[in-house]
Amino acid sequence: MPRLIVLTGPTAVGKTELSISLAQKHNTHIISCDSRQFYREMKIGTAAPTQKELQAVPHHFIGHLSIHDYYNVSMFEQDVLKLLPELFKNADTVIMTGGSGMYIDAVAYGIDELPDADETIRQQVKAELAKNGLEGLQIWLQRLDPEHYETIDRFNPNRMRRAIEVCLQTGKPFSELRKNQSKKRDFEIEKICLVRPREELYRRINLRVDKMMEQGLEKEARSLYEFRHLNALNTVGYKELFSYFDGEISLEQAVTDIKTHSRRYAKRQLTWFKRDESYRWVDVCDDSSPLNPPKWGL
């Protein structure tokens, strides 16, 4: 059977470089499963691959959308499953890389058919958000589904609202409904999660944020400021700078917050990946680990 190799891990762990090396070994393509690198207007703040990296190996789902486009994880699942048979015609292995755990799971296992909430519940959740803000939703979801609370993007009001609505509509935790039987795939899936010691990962995150600022992240964020209400821009690196533009914090504080929130995001990513026992974990800082993809037996 053809094979999909999933190369993931927390932000700044080093996925891009290793995925390109692995793709070159197999003479194949890379599918991005970083849900924010989909948007062409958000290159710097999402650490999208450089033009040189994109030319080294054919990439898919990088900058193929505008922040004004509607897109979701179910559409991504359908698009990837449509693309893979075409890629497998020329290579028996395809690489998928990125850190969006829900998008990886959609391709690997399929999307559970979760019910839409009725209008009464939707208005109830909407009223809570209006009254107590995002913190109110966080407290509510933590009480309804502590397991999902540990992995969800707690600063994304749309995802928070959706999870709460499903809990209220079904009377069951969102996390329990997400554990239905996996859909059958006609390709093998091999998963690798890259890790580094926490101190080293945090150092890389801080350096990456500094580099983004040098590359012009502030200018990029300013160009998108008028669209800050869009879901795509509810993203670490942009929302902190929007607070700076609004005069709520200093630029120095915005940069500090980006680093802090990026580290927290990395922690949530690892929590998500640890739920799946099918991952092979590779410490890229361990001298005894196979750092070079050709040594991985892949």
N, C-alpha and C positions, 0 to 999 in steps of 0.2 A: 504493500500500500504506500501511496505517497505520504510524506511526513511534513508536519508543520512544527518547527522548533520555536517555542516561545521563550524569548530572552527578556526577562523583566527584572525588577528590583526598585528600590526607592530612588527618588530624584537625586541626581548628581552622582550616582554610584558608578557610572561609566558604561551605560548600555549602548550608546551610539557607536563608539569606537569598536567595541567587541562585536556588535551585530554586523558591522560592515566587514570586519575580518572574517567572520563566520560565513557571511553571504558570498564573499569572494572565494572562499574555499570551495563552496558548493556551486559556484557560478549561478547564483540565483537572485531573486528579488527580495526586498524588504517591505513588509506591511507595517505601517505605524499604528500602534494602538494607544497613542497618547492623545487623549480627547481634546486637548487644547492646541496641539500642533496641527489640527485640522484647519485652523483659521489662518488665512494668508496675511491678515493684518497684524498678527501677534507673533512675530518671528523672534524678537529679542527676548521678551519676557517668558517665552515657553522653551527657550534653548533649542529651537528648531535646528535640524542639521544645516550646515553651511552649504553653499553652492558647490564647493569642492567635494563635500561628503555626498551630496545628492548625485554628483556626476560619477562618483566611484562605484556606486551600485544603484540600480533602478529602485526607486522608492514609490510607495503608494500611500495615499491618505495623508500627505503632507501638503498643507496649504491648498487643499482642493475645495475649501468652503470659504465663504465670507462670514463675518460675525453676524450679518443680517439674515443668514440662511437658517432655516429650522432643520435640526438634525438631532437624532437620539441614538441610544445604544441598540435599539431594535433595528433601525435602518443600517447601522454599521454592521451588525450581524449579517443581514441580508446582502449587503454590498460585498463583504469579504467572502461569503459563501459563493457568490456569483463569480468573483474574481479568481478564486483558488483553482478551479478546474482549468482555467486558461493558463495559469502559471505552471501548473503541474504537467502541462503538455511538453514543456521544455526543460523541466527540472523535477527531480523526484523529491526535492526538499525546498521548502520556503521558510524564510525567517520572519517572525512577527515580534516586534519589540516595542516597548513603551511601558508606562507605569500605571495605566488606568485599569485597575483590577476588574471592574465591572465589565469593561469592554473585552478584556481577555476571556472572562467567564462566558460572555455571550457567544463568542466564537467557539469556545471549547465545549460548552455544555448546553447552550441555547438559553433563550430568555423565557422565564416563567411567565405564564399568562396571569398577570395580577389584575384584579378587578378595578374598575373605575369607581370612585366613591360617589354616592348620591349628592345632590346639591346641598342638602342640609348639613352633611358632614363637611363638605368643602367650605361652606360659609362659616362653620364653627372653627375650623382650623385657620381660615383667613382672618377671622375676628381675633383669634389669639395672637396671631402675628402682628396685627395692627395695634393691639392693646399692650402686649408685653415684648414685642420685638422678637428677634432671633433667639434671644436667651429663653424666652417663654417656650418656643418650640423645642429647644435643646432639652430643657427640663422635662417636657412632656414626653418626648421620644425616649429619653433615658428611662423613664418610668415604664413606658409601654414595651420597649424592646431594648434592653441594655446591651445585648450582643450586637445588634445592628448599629447602635449608637457609637460603639467603639470603632467602627470602620467607615461610617458615612462621613462625607464632607460636611461638617457641622456649620460651616459658614455659607453653605449653599441653601438658601431658603426654599427653592423649588424642590430639591431632593428631600429636605426635611419635611416639607408639607406633604409630599407624595407618600413618604414612609408612614407618617402619622395617619393619613387618610386610609391607607390600606389596613393598618392595624385596627382602626375604628370600624371600618366597613366589614371586615372579616371576623373580628374578635380574636385574631391570632397575630403573633409577632411577625413582622415583615421578614425577619431572618429565617423563620420557620417555613414560610411560603417560598422562600428562595432556595429551598433544599429539595425541590421536587426531582424526579428522575431525569437524568441527563438525556439530551437528544442524541441520537446515533449520528456519527460523522463517518464519512467514507474516506477518511485519512487518519493516520496516526498523529498523536500529539505528544511531543516531548517538551517538558517545561524546566527551565533553569531560572532560578532567582539569584541574582548577584547581590552580595552583601559585602560590607566593610565594617571594621570596628567602629563603634559609634563616634569616637572622637575624630577619627579620620573622615568619616562621612560628613560630620558637622563642619569640619574644616573645609571640605570640598564645597559644601553648600554655601558657606560664607564667601569663599573665593569666587564662586560662580555669580553670586549676587553682585559682588564688587565689579566683576567683569561685565555683567549686564549693564550696570550703570555707566561704565566706561564706553560701552558700545552704543549708548544712547537710549536706554530704557525710559528715562524721563521724557525724552522727546517723543518716543513711540506712544507712551501713555497719554501725553498731552494731545496727540493727534486723535486719540480714541475717547477722550474725556466726555464729549457730547453724547456718546453712546454707552455711557457707564451703566445704564439701566439694563442693558442686554445681559442675558445669562452667561454668554461666552466670556464676558469681562468681569464676572464675579470670580476672579482668579487671583491667586497669590502673585504679587508683583505689580498688579495693576490697581487693585482696590486700595492698597496702602498709599500708593502715589495719588490716587483720587482724593484720599483724605487730606493729603498734603496740599493739593490744588485747592481744596475747599477751605484751607486755613485752619484745619482742626489739629494738625501736628506739623512739626518741622520736617524738613527734608531728611535730616539726620535720623529722626525718629522713624520716618517712613522706611528708610533703608534697614534700620534695626528690626522693625516689625516684619519686613519681608524675610529676613533671615530667620527670625523666630518662627514665623508661620510656615516657612519652608521646612524647617526641622520638624515641626509638629506634623506636617503633611507626610514627611518621610516615615514617621513613626506609625501613622495610620495606614500607610501603604504596607508596611511590614506586618502589621496586625492582620490585614486582609489576606496577604499571601500565606501567612502561617495557618490559615484555616484550611488550606488545600494541601493534603499530604502527598500529592503527586509531584510537587516541585522537587528538583534536585538543587540543593543550596551550594553555592560556590563563593567562598571568601576570596575575593580578588587580591587581598593583601597578605594571604597566607602563602609563604614560599613553597609549601608542600602542595598547594592547590594547582591544578592545571590552568594556568593563566592564559595559555595559548590555545585558542579554540581547536586547532588540529590535534591537540593532546586529549581532548575531551571524549574521544571515541564517537564523535558525531559525524 
